[in-house]
Amino acid sequence: MISSSSQKPLPLFRILALVLLCIVVSLIIAILQVPDLSGEVEKARKELISAQQENARLLRELELTQSTVYIETSARERFGYAYPGEIIYEPVLRTDG
């Protein structure tokens, strides 16, 4: 049995070679993952553009809903509101039968 004190230390070049090998393997793995990441970046870019377009649409809708014309029209059409003294006429559909 060999005691640990009698073992020779690894030569410096072996240690450096092992470290260099670890670095090379890490770089190869990172390089192989780049195409996957570029696909994810493109997907995220498309999602961002879509979200920005939706945000712009919602901002336009919010601006519209805060106008007095929209509020008045909505109150008249959706809830049947009218100004005091105003008469609302609703057409009656005739069915000939």
Secondary structure by P-SEA (a helix, b strand, c coil): cccccccccccaaaaaaaaaaaaaaaaaaaaaaaaaaaaaaaaaaaaaaaaaaaaaaaaaaaaaaacaaaaaaaaaaccccccccbbbbbbbbbbcc
